Amino acid sequence: MVAANVSSDTAFLGLWLLGGLVTLIGALCYAELGTAYPHVGGEYHFLRKAYGPGLGFLFAWGRMAVMQSGSIAAVAFVYGDYASFLIPAEPAVHAALAIIILSALQLKGTELSSRAQLALTTATVAAVLFVALIGWAVVPQSAATSPAPSGGAAGLAMVFILLTYGGWTETVYLSGEVRNPRRDIPRALLFGTAAVTALYLFANYSYLRALGLEGLRQSSAIAADLVGLVFGEMGAAVVAGIVCVASLSTLNATILTGARSMYALGRSFAPFAVLGKHSADGRSPRNAIIVQAAITIGLVVFGAFARDGFQSMVEYTAPVFWTFLLLVGISLFVFRWRDPARAIPFRVPLYPVTPLLFCATSLYLLYSSLVYTGLGALIGVAILLAGIPIFLLGRRATSSPRARRVGAQGQ
């Protein structure tokens, strides 16, 4: 996707480097927020504290209906693309089956242990390094000579790049649980961001060297195609299997956290109380898992009829994601202004330049994700805005005399 939206090798690698720098700037801002206001609610806590319960609800609604569900569907399509390399079938079929099976396991309370998750992550990094090193074993390809993309293509390429770097924002959800958030959250964000940036630059340089820009544009399973150049069909199948395992690991974790955030929404917003119920044995948020699976399978069906399932899910989630990232960035200024005497263990360097750069980048990516994408972006925004009347009606119902009497009787 990135290669299809750049006109040269230099632009391709330059945008990946720029994506890493943007991520680092965002990580610095989140490090201040996570250490000054540690809370398991993460971004929900920041937004609710800075702007009030209305925006907090809208974030929770957007995370449930657009961001988290769209991310699950996007990763499912990645799995589907590589699984179809091993077992011929439509990627959407593989994607839907993965969601159903992993959601069923979640219903039984099945989770990967922290050691297993660490092992899978280590294996994934090792696999990326292995594939990247293979890129140095093949004859380099010449630069692509196809026409340069249109003017807005760089912005769209950055949408895909920053989605790839995404996930670092989830670190602040651990700020209320780690032993020393003032020390550990900045370390995790900054060292993690630097390591991932270096890994992506090395991998993409290897892909570009081996396949050329045009080869990257035409490939739907780049790692498998690259290994296939050296080891043939068997090697490509091994890499496809590795990517499938890594994708399933990500899917399982995303389904788990998504269902838990939906459960928290059900516990705090009465009209969605059905989501805040556990299974009979108390081992899983049963209703949240089922609703989440239904939403994501619906998105997979939508993506199956689109020009590209993965790209459609990126378009669906990107505007909503960058809207809330922009608001989180602005909240840093709100907290500094509102509570100037508060002790801040980690202060973002070069304030206010650094958070201004982060907000400007978020605003630009919000613009790009709306202007240079397709129907999926408009659908995602429409579903987010649908949360406004839901909140207003739900708040009115919750504050009615009858609701207060029921609440009092429950207590």
N, C-alpha and C positions, 0 to 999 in steps of 0.2 A: 504493500500500500504506500509506503514512504517512497520507494523507488519510482512508483508511477507518478509521483507528484513533484519530482525534482528533475532538473535538466542536465546535471553533471555529477561526476563522482565526488567532486569537491563539495558541492551543495549537499549531497547525500550524507557524507561524513560530518560536514559542518553543522547540519541540523541536529544530528544525533548528539554532538558535543554541546550544542546550545540547549538541547533538551535536558542534558545532565546538569548544566549550570542553572537552568530555571528550577529544576527539582531541588538543587542545593539551596537556592534562595528561599524556596517554599519551606524546606526543612528547617532553616534557621528561624523563620517566623513561627512555625509549629513548635519548635523547641522552646521558645519563650512562652507561648500559650500553655504548652503541656506542663512546664515546670511552675508557672505562676498559678495555674488553676488545674491541678491534677484531678482527674475524675474519670470514672469508667465510661461516662457518657460521651467522652471525646468531643467531637465537633458539635453534637447535639447540645452538650453542656455549654460550650462557648457561645453558640448562636442564641440559645435560650437566655443565657445570662446577659448577653450584650443587647439583644433586641426584643426580648419578651417571649411569652409562650406561643404566640401565633406563628412566628417564624421558626421557632423550635419544632412545632408540629409540622409545618410545611417541609422542613428538612427530613423529619422522620417519615412523612408521607412520600416524599421524593425518593428517599433511600429505599423504601419498600417497593414502590410501584415502578420506579425508573432505574435508579443507579445500581442498587444491589442486584435486582432481578435482571437488569440489562447486562451487568457484568457476568452473571452466571451464564446467561445465554451466549454471550460473546466467547467466553472460555469454552463453553460446550461446542461451539462451532469450530474452534481451534482443534479440540479433541476429535470432532467429526471429520475434519479435513484429513487428519493423519490416520484415524481409524479406518477411513474408507480406502486408504492406501494398503492396509492389511487385509480388511474384509470388504470387498466391493459392495457398497450400498451408498445411498444418498447421505451426505454429511449431516443433514437435518435429522435423519432417522437415528444415526449414531448419537447425535447431540441429545435428542429427546430421551433415548434409552438411558444415557448416562445420568441425566437429571432424575429420572424415575427411580433408577436403582439406588443412587446415592441418597435420595430423599427417603426411600424405604428403609435404608440402613439407619438413617438419622431417627426415624420413627421408633426404631428399636433401641435407641440410645447408643448406637455404635459410633465411636469417634476414634480417630487416629491419635495415639498417645503422643506426647511431646517428643519422645525419642524417635518415634517412627516419622513424625513430621520433619524433625531435624535431619534424619537419614535421607528422606526423600528430597529435601532441599539440597543437601550436600550432593546427592546423586545428580540432581538437575544441573547444578553449577558445574560439576565434573563433566557432564555430558555436553554442555555448551562449550566448555574449553576443548573437549575432545573433537567436536565438530569443527570448531574454529581452527584448530591446529591442522585438520585435514585440508582446510582451505589453502594452506601453504604447500601442500603436496601435489597440487594440480597445476597445470600450465595456466598462467594468468590469461584472462580474457581482455580483449581490447575494449575501450570505452564505447558506450552506446552512442549512436549517431541519430537517434530518433528526435523529432522536433521537441523543443522546450514546451513544458506545460504552460497553461494560462497564468495570469498574474496572481491569482489567489491560491495557487497550488501550494506554496510554501506554508501558508497558514493551515491548510488541510493536512499537510504532512506533519506539522507540529502537533495537531490533534492526535494523530496516530502514535507519534513518538512519545508524547507525554502520557498517553494511555498505557503504553508499554512500560514506562517508568512508574506508573501508578501503583498504589499499594502502600507507599510510605506514610500516607496520611493516617492509616490504621494504627500506627504506633501510638498515637495519643490516647487511644482507647485502653492502652495498658498503663497509662500514667497513674491511674488510681489503684493499681495492683502491684507494681514493681516496688521493691524494697526502698530504693533511693531514686525517685523520679528526677530529682534535681541534677543528679549525675548521669543516670542511665539513659534518660530520654534523649538528651542532646547527643550522647555518644552513639546511640542506636541510629538516630536520624542522620548524623553527619558522616560517620564512618560507613554506614550502610549505603548512603547515597553515593559516596565516593567510590566504593567497591563496585556497585552495580553499574555506575557510569563507565568505569574502566572496562568491565566485562562486556558491556554492550558495544563500546567502541571497538574492542578487539574482535568480537564476533562479527560485527557488521563490516569491518575492514576485510576480514577473511572471506566473508560471503561475496563482497564486491570484487575482490581479487580473483576469486575462483570462477564466478558466474558472470561477472560483468553487470552493468546496470540494466541492460535489456533482459539478461537472464533472470535477474531478480524480479523484474516487472512481470515476466511471464510465468513465474513459478508460484504454485499455490502451497507447496510444501518444501521450503527452501533447504532446510537441514537435510531432509531425505534426499533431495536432488543432489546436494553437494556430496554427501557420503557415497551416493550411487556412482559418482564419477570415478571414485577410487576403488570401492569394494563391490560394485555391481548391485544387483537387486537385493541380495541378502543383507549387505551393509545398510542400504536404505531402509529395509524393513526393520532392522535393529533400531535405527534412529527413530523411525516412526513409532515403534513401541515405547521408546524412552520418552518421547514427547507425549504420548498418550498417558503414561504413568504420571508424568509431571502435571499434565492438565487435570487428570482425575484428582490428584492431590490438591490442586488449587480449587477445583470445583467443590470438593468435600469441605474445605475450610470456608469457602465463600457461602456455601449453603448453610453451614453451621452458624456463622456470625450473622448472616442475613436473617435467619429464623429467630435468633436471639434478640436482635434489634426490633423485629416485628412483635415479638413477645413483650418487650419492654413498652412498645407503643400501646399494646392492648392493656397493659397494667396501668398506664397513666392517662388513657383517653377512653372514657366510658363507652362511647359508641362502638369502639373496636375491641370491647372486652373479650369477645370470643377468641381473639388472637392471644390473649394473656392466660390461657389455660394449658396446664400440663396434661400429658397422657395419664391414664389410670394409674400406672405404676410410678408416676412422677419423674420419669427419666428423660423426657423430651417435651418441648413445646409443640405438641401434636398438631394443633390447628394451624399454627404459624407455618410449620413445615409444609402442610398440605396446600395452604393458600399460596405460599411462595412457589411451590412446584407448579401449581396451576398457572400462575402468572408467567413463569419462565417458559413453560411449554408453549403457552400462547405466543410468546415472543419468538420462540424457535419456529413456530408455524408461520408467523409473519415474515421472519427472515428467510424461510425456505422459498417464499414467493418473490422475494426481493432479488435484485441483481447479484447481491453477495451477502450471505447471512452475517458474517462477522462484521463487515463494513456497516451494515444496517444497524447492528447493535451498538457500534461505536457512535454512529450518528444519533441514535436514540438516547444514549446516556450523556453524551458530551456536553450539550448546552446546559443541562441541569447540573451536572457535576461542576462545571466552571462557574456557574452562577453562585453556588454555595461556597466554592473555594474563594471566590472574590469577596463574599460576605465575611468569611472567616478572616481573610487578610485585613479587611476594614475593621473587624472587631478588635484587632491589636491596637489600632489608634483609639478606638472607643475606650478600651480598658486603661490605656495610658492616660487619657484625658480625664476619665471618671474617677480613677483611683491612683493618683500620682504618688501617694505615699506607700503603696503596697511594695513589699519586698519581692523582687523578681530575681530568682536564682540565676537564670540565664537570660541576658539581654541580647536581642538581635544586634549584630554589629552594624555600624554605619546607619543607625536609625536617624531620620525616617527614610533614607534612600532605599534601603533593602526592602522594607515592606511596600514602599511605593512601586518598586520594580515588580514585586510579586503581584500586586493588585493590577498594575498595568498589563502584565502578561496574562493574567486571568481574564481581564476584560477583552484583550485581543483574541484570546482563544475562544471566549464566549462568542465574540463577533464572528470569528472564522467558522465555528461549529454551527452557526445559524445560516450564514450566507453561502458557504461553499459546500454544504451537504444537501441531502435529499429529504424526502418525506418523513423519514424516521425522526429527524430532529424536531420537526413541527409536532409530531405525535407526542414525543417525549415532553415537550414544553406544555402542550395542551393537557396532558395527564397531570403534570405538576400543578398547573393552575386550577385544575378541578379540585385540588385539595383545599382551596380557599373557602368555597361554599360548604364543603364538608366540615371544616373546622368551625365555621360560624354556626352552622346548624347543630353540630355536636355540642358546642359550648352552650348554646341556648337550651338544648335539651338537658344538659347536665346541671344548669343553673336554675331549672324550673322548680317550683315548689314541690311537685310530686317527686322529682329526682332527688331533692334534698331529703324528703321524708323517707324515701327508700334507702338512701345512704345512711341516714340516722338509724333506721331499723337494723341495717346490716351491721352497724357498729355495736 
